[in-house]
Structure formats: C-alpha cells, structure tokens
Amino acid sequence: MSGNFFLDAGELGQLAGAFDARARDLASAVKVFEGRAGAEQIHDGFGFLTESEEVTSAYIDLAAGMVEALGSLARQFEAVSQAVQDNAKNSEVADDALAGLFMGGKS
C-alpha cells in the first residue's frame, strides 16, 4: 500500500451532502412511521379486546423501539455528514495554505 493519497474537498462535500440528505429522508420517514404506528393507531388496529392487550402492548413496544433506533440512526447520519463536511473544510484550508507556500507565501 502506498502512502500517497489525495482528498478532494469538493468530493468530500458531496459525500457530506449525501449523508445529510439520507439523514433528513430517514428522519422524515420516522416521523411518518411514528404518526401511523403510534399507540392509538395500534390499539385501533387490534381493538380493545382483553385477549389482544398482550399483542397490542408488544406491537406498541416494537414500534417505539423502531422509532428510537431509526431516529438514532438518522442522528448518526447527521453526525457523519458534519464530520465529513468539517474534514472537507479543513482539507481546503490546508490545500490553500500549501498553495500559498508554493507561491512564495502570497496567499
């Protein structure tokens, strides 16, 4: 493996944008899911029969867990997006500083 590599700040910015878009899409889908799979909707789907209460409770817990897990994933996508965007900005600053050195300090 060679030790040479090149970071393209523009490409990093696009990658950050892709993570940000996925985070927003996922957060939006979670909101829709949460609205359609809330406790009230699940109760309406199973009814209020005594024998269905255990199943209803299990589905409510499952839906709440899914909302929590997917919401956490959306936040992680946002964090990755921000980290990649920060890296892109740092790379641009470093590239500009290096270019300035090659131009005799005229940056």
N, C-alpha and C positions, 0 to 999 in steps of 0.2 A: 504494500500500500504506500503510495507516495504521500508526502506531507503537504503537497500543494493543493489548494482549493481556492475557490473564488465565490464570494457571496454577492449576489445581485440584489441590491436593496429594493429594486422595483419588483423582482420576483418574490422577495420576502413579503413585501407589502400586499401583493396579490394573494399569497398564502394566508396572511393575516386576515384579509378581507373574506376569504373563503371560510375560514373558521368562524369569523364574526357572523357571516350570513347563515351558516349552519346553526350557530347558537340562537340567533333570532328565530329561525324557522322552527327549531326544536322547542324553544320557549313558547312560541305561538301554538304549536301543536299540543303542548302540555296543557295550556290554558283551555283549549277546545276540549281536550280529553277530560280535564278536571270538571268542566261545566257539564259534560254529558255523562260522566261516571261518578258524580257525587253521591253522597249517602241517600239523598232524597230520590234521585233517579234510580238508584239500585233498589231501594225499597219499593218504588213504583213498579219496577220490573218483576220483582219476586212476590210482591203483595205483602200483606201483613198476617199471613197465616202463621200460627205458632210454630209449626214444623219447619217453616222456611227461615226462621230467625237465625239459626246457626249458619246456614248457607249465605244468607244476606250479610251477616257480620263478616264472614270470610271474604266475600267479594268486596265489601267496603274496605277492609284492611288491605286487600290486594291492590285495589285501585289507589288507595292513599300511598301505599309503598311505591307503586309505579310512578305516581306524580312526584314523590320525593326524589326517587332515583333519577328520573329523567330530568327533573329540574336541576339536580346536582350536575348531571352531565352537561346540560346547557351552560351552567356557570363555569364548568371546566373548559368548555369550548371558548367561552369569552376570555378566560384567563390565558389560554394558549394563544388566542388572537392577539391579546395585549402584549404578551411576551415576545411573540414574533415581530409585532409592529415596533416594539422597543428595540429589538435587535436590528431591524431594518434601519431605524433612525441612527443607532449607534454606528452601524456599518457606513452609512452615508457620511457621518461626521468624520469617521476615521479615514474614509476614502478622500474626502475633501482636504483633510489635514495632510495626508500623504501627497496628494497632488500639489498642494502648496509648497511642500518641501522640494519637490522636483522642479517647481517653477522658481526656485530661489527664495522661498518664503513670501511670495506675493499672492497670498490667498485672500 
